[in-house]
């Protein structure tokens, strides 16, 4: 368990172990999420990446994409269509 003290302005300093675990750097933002009545601190960038991955889960199988070359070909096709 890690503790942080709240200043009179409502600020806290995240312990180094927490910053490292969340891969946070100077200037990064953090997100507070309520889950089942408890608040969880998370890295919003990593959360956004996970949400995108979840949204595209199963897409490759549905489109018959089996290799990186298949994906590259699909991207080229869409770029060509947009260029027209």
N, C-alpha and C positions, 0 to 999 in steps of 0.2 A: 504494500500500500504506500502510495506517495501522498504527501500533504502539501498544500499551498496556502499561504496566508493572503487574505483579501485586504487591500489597502482601503483608505477612506474614500478613494475615488472608484472603488469597485474593481480594481485591477488585481491580477494575480501574475506570478511568475511560474511558468510551467517547469517542473523539475526536468533536468537534462535527460533522465531516462525516459520520460514521457515524450519529450521532443524527438528523441532518437527513434523510439518505437513507432511514432507517427510520421517519421521522416519529414519533420518540420524544419524550416530554415527561417532566418531573420526576415520579417516582412510577410510571412505566410499568414493565412487566416485559418481559424479553426471553426468547426461547426458544433453546436450543442443540439443533440437530438433527444427527444423524450421517447423512451421505449418502456412500455409497461410501468409507467409511474417513476422511472429512474432516468436521470439525464446522463447521456454518454457524450464524451468529447471525441471528435473525430477530425480527420483531415478531409476537408471538403473536396479537394482535388481527387484523392483516392476514392472517395464516395462517388463522385461523378463518373470516374472511370468504371467503377463497378456497376453503376446503373446503366451505362452504355453497353457494357459487356452483357448484362442481363437482358437488355432490350434486343440485342442481336443474337442471343442464344438460339441455336437451331437454324439460323438463317442459312449457313453454308450447306447444311444437309438438305434443306428445302430446295436450294438452288442447284444442287448437284455439284458443289464446289468441293473438290477433294485435295487439291494441291495449291501451293502458293501461286503457281503459274495460272491456275484456274481463276484465282482471285484477281491477279494482275490483268488477265484477259477481260474479265468483267469490268474492271475499272477503266481500261482502255476503251471498251465499247461505250460506256456511259460518257466518257470524256468526248469521244468522237461525236456522239449524238448531241451533246450540249454545244459543241462547236459549230454544228450545222445551222 
